[in-house]
């Protein structure tokens, strides 16, 4: 499991913009991101589990 801050994740994957990631996280309860377990909160810090995030993204692309 690799965890990244939102900024680190956006830098690692440039096609995912910082603002776009924040939007996905803000709407995590509506878009299923929360249920996927890809978002981990440590106090105010938000971390993204890379493997779970891309599993969620792949699942969403199949459902669209």
Secondary structure, 3 states (H helix, E strand, C coil): CCEEEHHHHHHHCCCCCHHHHHHHHHCHHHHCHHHHCCEEEECCEEEEEHHHHHHHHHHHHHHC
